[in-house]
Amino acid sequence: MKIEKDRVVRFHYTVSEVGQEPIESSRERGEPLAILIGHGNIIPGLETAMMDKEAGESFGVDVKSADAYGERREGLTQRVPKKHFGNTRLAPGQQVILQTNFGPRAVTVEKVGMTVVDVDLNHPMAGKDLHFDVEIVEVREASEEEVQHGHVHGDGGHHH
């Protein structure tokens, strides 16, 4: 079965900046990632590269920053009250997850003051060209409920 919109794909991946050492791998967790194709669940460049592949296939692909986490935008900073970080010890350059009105967001600490913290809201991988090594483990039809919800349920997916 080929990968196309509204199909569930389970796959292993290793990601690195182009020409660099790996940053992250699903193999370290021992579980392949499960996603619903065509619903914005992974970066666009990787999803496009997966189209028409089948279970058992392995491939490598370079994804330009514009098709990954976007270009880095200068001046995308915000001053946040320190209380929003709880008891976390903060230092410039540190990446933390900040709870926002739109859900959790990865931010990079720029400056720590007495009562406020300046953070860079760019995704930590913004502006970076990425290389993925991918192994497709499984491709299946999504259930009607998965398509309605826009994500995978059950093994490797979302649990309600």
CORKA-V925281 format. One record per backbone hydrogen bond with DSSP energy under -0.5 kcal/mol. CO is the residue of the C=O (numbers start at 0). NH is the residue of the N-H. If there is no record, write none. Layout:
co & nh
CO & NH
CO & NH
//
This chain:
co & nh
2 & 51
3 & 6
5 & 141
6 & 36
7 & 139
8 & 10
8 & 34
9 & 136
9 & 137
10 & 32
11 & 134
12 & 25
12 & 26
13 & 132
14 & 22
14 & 23
15 & 130
16 & 19
20 & 16
23 & 14
24 & 27
24 & 28
25 & 28
25 & 29
25 & 30
32 & 10
34 & 8
34 & 36
35 & 38
36 & 5
42 & 45
42 & 46
43 & 47
44 & 48
45 & 49
46 & 50
47 & 50
49 & 52
52 & 2
53 & 56
56 & 135
58 & 133
60 & 131
61 & 63
62 & 129
63 & 66
64 & 67
64 & 69
66 & 44
69 & 126
71 & 73
72 & 75
74 & 76
75 & 120
77 & 79
77 & 118
79 & 116
80 & 83
81 & 84
82 & 85
84 & 87
87 & 89
90 & 93
93 & 95
93 & 108
95 & 97
95 & 106
97 & 99
97 & 104
99 & 102
102 & 99
104 & 97
106 & 95
107 & 119
108 & 92
110 & 112
110 & 117
114 & 81
115 & 112
116 & 79
116 & 118
117 & 109
117 & 110
118 & 77
118 & 120
119 & 107
122 & 125
124 & 127
128 & 17
129 & 62
130 & 15
131 & 60
131 & 133
132 & 13
133 & 58
134 & 11
134 & 136
135 & 55
137 & 9
139 & 7
142 & 146
143 & 147
144 & 148
145 & 149
145 & 150
151 & 157
153 & 156
155 & 33
157 & 153
157 & 159
//
